[in-house]
Amino acid sequence: MRGARLRTYLELVRFEHTLFALPFAYVGMLLAAGGWPGGWVFFWVTLAMVGARTAAMALNRLIDWGIDAQNPRTRNRPLPRGAVRPGEVAALAGLGFLLLALAALNLNRLTAELLPVAVVFLVLYSYTKRFTWACHFWLGLTIGAAAAGGWIAVTGAFAPAALTLWAAVGLWIAGFDILYATQDVEFDRRHGVHAIPARFGLPAALAIARLAHLLAWLALAATGFLVGAGPAYWAGVLYTGAVLLYEHRLVRPDDLSQVDRAFFQANVLISLGMLFFVVLEVLP
C-alpha cells in the first residue's frame, strides 16, 4: 500500500523529469569547483534540486487542477482522477519548499539570500500561462537557474560562466517546452491558455523552438570559452548539438506523433550526456 502511494506521488510530480535539470546543476557545480566539490556540497545541491522541483510540480498540479481535468491529455493525472487529495498535494509542495530552504541555508550566504527569489519564480510559473505566451521562457528562466545555483553553491558568487550556463539551460528548457505545448494547441485556444503554439501556430512555434535551441547551444559554447574548457567539454557541446538536431527532426507541423519521444528521450540524452562529458573534463 505504501509503495503504491509513493508511486502515485512520484507520478504526480513526474519525478523522472528531475533528470532534465539536476544533471545541469551538477554541471554548474563541477565547473565552478574545477573538480569534485566535496560530499556535503553535492548532498545539499541534490536536496535543493529535489525540493525545488517537487514543490514547483506539486503547486503546478494544484493550480492547474481545473484545467487538467478538462484536457483529454491530462485528465487522468492523479489529482483530476481523485488518486490524491488537494491537501496532500499542498503538503507535498510545502515539504519541497522546506527541503529547498534547508539546503539553501546550509550552503552559503548568497544561496540563502536568493531563496525568496527562487520561491517567487517557482510559484509564479503556473500563473504565467494565464496571461502571456512567453510562459515557456519564464519556465526556462526558473528551471535554468539550477545550473547557476550549482555554481553559486560552490563559490558563493555569480560569475559570467554561471550566467551563460543559466542562459543555455533556460533556452533549452524553453525550446522543449514549446515543443511539448504543440500537443494542446486547440485545447489552449478554446480555454484561453496562453502558449506560443496556440498564439502563433505550429510552423512558427517550431521555428521559435529551433531558434531557442540554437541560442542555447551557443550559450553552452560561450560557457566553454569562459571556463577555458578542454576537449571533453567541447565533445559534449558537439554531442548536444547533434541531439538537438535529432530532436527537431522528430517533430514536424504535420506530424506530432513523436513529441513525447522528443520531449523525454532526447532531453534526457542531452542532460545526462553533457554531465558525462563534464565529468570527463574535470575529474581525474
Secondary structure, DSSP 8 states (H G I E B T S, - for coil): -HHHHHHHHHHHTTGGGHHHHHHHHHHHHHHHHTS---HHHHHHHHHHHHHHHHHHHHHHHHHTHHHHHH-TTTTTSTTTTTSS-HHHHHHHHHHHHHHHHHHHHHH-HHHHHHHHHHHHHHHHHHHHTTT-TTHHHHHHHHHHHHHHHHHHHHHSS--HHHHHHHHHHHHHHHHHHHHHHGGGHHHHHHHT---HHHHH-HHHHHHHHHHHHHHHHHHHHHHHHHHT--HHHHHHHHHHHHHHHHHHHH-BTTB-TTHHIIIIIIHHHHHHHHHHHHHHHH--
